[in-house]
Amino acid sequence: MFLDYFALGVLVFVVATLFYAVIAIHDIPHLIAMARNHPQDAIGVATWVSLFTLHAIWPLLFIWAAIYRRLHRTLAPRRNSPEGAFAHEQLYELRIPRTLK
């Protein structure tokens, strides 16, 4: 009798652990996107959609979240470089209306 209840407890524990592990694994692209200051919140929503579509788009979400920082770094000039300083000055000029100068 005791072993029946023990086996039931172990079964419930294993099922609950697997449930939370699947959700934790599917949250990885969203955590990567938040750590890299990704401008779109769609990755978090798409991870839940991927959970309900049997992981069909999860690899694409992982790539989308992981590639953002590298792509952003290579396309944007650094502020310390001469072209970066010029680009930031031009951006500052665009943001401030001319009536405020």
Short mmCIF file of the C-alpha atoms (twelve columns), coordinates in Angstrom:
data_MODEL
# 
_entry.id   MODEL 
# 
loop_
_atom_site.group_PDB 
_atom_site.id 
_atom_site.type_symbol 
_atom_site.label_atom_id 
_atom_site.label_alt_id 
_atom_site.label_comp_id 
_atom_site.label_asym_id 
_atom_site.label_seq_id 
_atom_site.Cartn_x 
_atom_site.Cartn_y 
_atom_site.Cartn_z 
_atom_site.pdbx_PDB_model_num 
ATOM 1   C CA . MET A 1   0.000  0.000  0.000   1 
ATOM 2   C CA . PHE A 2   2.781  2.445  0.893   1 
ATOM 3   C CA . LEU A 3   4.638  1.681  -2.332  1 
ATOM 4   C CA . ASP A 4   1.541  2.535  -4.387  1 
ATOM 5   C CA . TYR A 5   1.330  5.998  -2.859  1 
ATOM 6   C CA . PHE A 6   5.087  6.474  -3.153  1 
ATOM 7   C CA . ALA A 7   4.981  5.518  -6.838  1 
ATOM 8   C CA . LEU A 8   2.090  7.935  -7.379  1 
ATOM 9   C CA . GLY A 9   4.059  10.716 -5.671  1 
ATOM 10  C CA . VAL A 10  7.121  10.030 -7.802  1 
ATOM 11  C CA . LEU A 11  4.977  10.003 -10.954 1 
ATOM 12  C CA . VAL A 12  3.367  13.356 -10.101 1 
ATOM 13  C CA . PHE A 13  6.781  14.839 -9.283  1 
ATOM 14  C CA . VAL A 14  8.299  13.657 -12.585 1 
ATOM 15  C CA . VAL A 15  5.373  14.945 -14.649 1 
ATOM 16  C CA . ALA A 16  5.465  18.348 -12.917 1 
ATOM 17  C CA . THR A 17  9.240  18.586 -13.367 1 
ATOM 18  C CA . LEU A 18  8.998  17.764 -17.076 1 
ATOM 19  C CA . PHE A 19  6.216  20.326 -17.506 1 
ATOM 20  C CA . TYR A 20  8.276  23.111 -15.934 1 
ATOM 21  C CA . ALA A 21  11.428 22.020 -17.797 1 
ATOM 22  C CA . VAL A 22  9.683  22.307 -21.173 1 
ATOM 23  C CA . ILE A 23  8.436  25.791 -20.308 1 
ATOM 24  C CA . ALA A 24  11.898 26.839 -19.085 1 
ATOM 25  C CA . ILE A 25  13.531 25.601 -22.291 1 
ATOM 26  C CA . HIS A 26  11.013 27.462 -24.421 1 
ATOM 27  C CA . ASP A 27  11.711 30.691 -22.539 1 
ATOM 28  C CA . ILE A 28  15.404 30.716 -23.523 1 
ATOM 29  C CA . PRO A 29  14.984 32.881 -26.692 1 
ATOM 30  C CA . HIS A 30  12.951 35.413 -24.717 1 
ATOM 31  C CA . LEU A 31  15.616 35.591 -21.997 1 
ATOM 32  C CA . ILE A 32  18.342 36.063 -24.611 1 
ATOM 33  C CA . ALA A 33  16.326 38.835 -26.279 1 
ATOM 34  C CA . MET A 34  15.796 40.626 -22.963 1 
ATOM 35  C CA . ALA A 35  19.487 40.366 -22.079 1 
ATOM 36  C CA . ARG A 36  20.471 41.872 -25.429 1 
ATOM 37  C CA . ASN A 37  17.863 44.665 -25.269 1 
ATOM 38  C CA . HIS A 38  16.026 43.434 -28.324 1 
ATOM 39  C CA . PRO A 39  13.575 46.113 -29.484 1 
ATOM 40  C CA . GLN A 40  10.726 43.703 -30.249 1 
ATOM 41  C CA . ASP A 41  8.572  41.881 -27.728 1 
ATOM 42  C CA . ALA A 42  7.377  39.458 -30.386 1 
ATOM 43  C CA . ILE A 43  9.975  36.877 -29.377 1 
ATOM 44  C CA . GLY A 44  8.306  36.357 -25.995 1 
ATOM 45  C CA . VAL A 45  4.902  35.850 -27.576 1 
ATOM 46  C CA . ALA A 46  6.281  33.630 -30.324 1 
ATOM 47  C CA . THR A 47  7.910  31.311 -27.775 1 
ATOM 48  C CA . TRP A 48  4.463  30.558 -26.351 1 
ATOM 49  C CA . VAL A 49  3.077  30.064 -29.850 1 
ATOM 50  C CA . SER A 50  5.961  27.683 -30.501 1 
ATOM 51  C CA . LEU A 51  5.041  25.754 -27.369 1 
ATOM 52  C CA . PHE A 52  1.549  25.152 -28.718 1 
ATOM 53  C CA . THR A 53  2.742  24.349 -32.264 1 
ATOM 54  C CA . LEU A 54  5.017  21.520 -31.112 1 
ATOM 55  C CA . HIS A 55  8.271  23.492 -31.267 1 
ATOM 56  C CA . ALA A 56  8.004  24.236 -34.990 1 
ATOM 57  C CA . ILE A 57  9.371  27.802 -34.899 1 
ATOM 58  C CA . TRP A 58  11.537 27.573 -31.768 1 
ATOM 59  C CA . PRO A 59  14.864 27.209 -33.649 1 
ATOM 60  C CA . LEU A 60  14.042 30.312 -35.697 1 
ATOM 61  C CA . LEU A 61  13.255 32.248 -32.534 1 
ATOM 62  C CA . PHE A 62  16.522 31.182 -30.977 1 
ATOM 63  C CA . ILE A 63  18.454 32.367 -34.042 1 
ATOM 64  C CA . TRP A 64  16.460 35.622 -34.168 1 
ATOM 65  C CA . ALA A 65  17.205 36.385 -30.515 1 
ATOM 66  C CA . ALA A 66  20.856 35.326 -30.684 1 
ATOM 67  C CA . ILE A 67  21.807 37.160 -33.874 1 
ATOM 68  C CA . TYR A 68  20.498 40.609 -32.914 1 
ATOM 69  C CA . ARG A 69  23.498 41.802 -30.910 1 
ATOM 70  C CA . ARG A 70  26.093 40.775 -33.462 1 
ATOM 71  C CA . LEU A 71  24.173 42.238 -36.370 1 
ATOM 72  C CA . HIS A 72  23.537 45.479 -34.495 1 
ATOM 73  C CA . ARG A 73  27.188 45.818 -33.521 1 
ATOM 74  C CA . THR A 74  28.526 45.347 -37.014 1 
ATOM 75  C CA . LEU A 75  26.083 47.713 -38.722 1 
ATOM 76  C CA . ALA A 76  26.226 50.596 -36.265 1 
ATOM 77  C CA . PRO A 77  29.447 52.645 -36.144 1 
ATOM 78  C CA . ARG A 78  31.018 53.067 -32.751 1 
ATOM 79  C CA . ARG A 79  30.680 56.393 -31.021 1 
ATOM 80  C CA . ASN A 80  34.444 56.641 -30.437 1 
ATOM 81  C CA . SER A 81  35.290 56.368 -34.126 1 
ATOM 82  C CA . PRO A 82  35.198 59.475 -36.379 1 
ATOM 83  C CA . GLU A 83  32.339 58.104 -38.477 1 
ATOM 84  C CA . GLY A 84  30.458 57.119 -35.351 1 
ATOM 85  C CA . ALA A 85  30.788 60.595 -33.840 1 
ATOM 86  C CA . PHE A 86  29.571 62.129 -37.107 1 
ATOM 87  C CA . ALA A 87  26.628 59.720 -37.262 1 
ATOM 88  C CA . HIS A 88  25.638 60.514 -33.683 1 
ATOM 89  C CA . GLU A 89  25.829 64.261 -34.382 1 
ATOM 90  C CA . GLN A 90  23.572 63.823 -37.395 1 
ATOM 91  C CA . LEU A 91  21.136 61.772 -35.343 1 
ATOM 92  C CA . TYR A 92  21.124 64.438 -32.624 1 
ATOM 93  C CA . GLU A 93  20.378 67.090 -35.238 1 
ATOM 94  C CA . LEU A 94  17.397 65.084 -36.458 1 
ATOM 95  C CA . ARG A 95  15.941 64.560 -32.997 1 
ATOM 96  C CA . ILE A 96  15.957 68.198 -31.815 1 
ATOM 97  C CA . PRO A 97  13.467 70.463 -33.584 1 
ATOM 98  C CA . ARG A 98  15.037 73.552 -35.105 1 
ATOM 99  C CA . THR A 99  12.682 75.845 -33.182 1 
ATOM 100 C CA . LEU A 100 14.297 74.819 -29.893 1 
ATOM 101 C CA . LYS A 101 17.851 75.738 -30.924 1 
# 
